[in-house]
Amino acid sequence: MTDSDTTPQRPSLFLAEPSPPLPENPQTVMDVAEPPPGPTNREPQPTTHETQPEPDPPRNRRNPWLVLLWVLAVILTCAGFWAQLYGIELTRGKHLGYVIGTGEGTTFSAPSVIDFYVLPVVLASFAPWLVAMGLAAAVGATLVHALAWTRRES
């Protein structure tokens, strides 16, 4: 008996049997395959990745400040129209008073001075400026897009 037979073997980590040993002189597919017909060119041909540079990874082309300008334009314009319409609604008298309770205990309270006089005037004075600033922001954002497009074309 040899020493290798008497020494205990380590248990295998895998359940499958070990693969057979590799031959000393293995043949590759290139050794066995026949050369292609026609003239042989032993110089390696460049591949596409060697002749062309790698493209840059895609990046976000959106300008976050320009997106913010568009959002601001929409918000300001809508807020201006809302302020104008809500100021008109307040002066029409839809909110002239508040009914408290139901039945015999119903009381009617007079409108507050702020709801009836002050708020419509403040809204009416700010509404045109909000609309103007919103439209100016939209024109500015459109101008930035136009300049960027002209720069790309030239």
PEMO-V219629 format. One record per helix or strand of 3 or more residues. SS is the DSSP state (alpha for helix, beta for strand). FROM is the first residue (numbers start at 1). TO is the last residue. If there is no record, write none. Layout:
ss = {SS/SS}
from = {FROM/FROM}
to = {TO/TO}
This chain:
ss = {alpha/alpha/alpha/alpha/beta/alpha/beta/alpha}
from = {3/29/48/64/97/103/107/113}
to = {6/32/51/92/100/105/110/153}
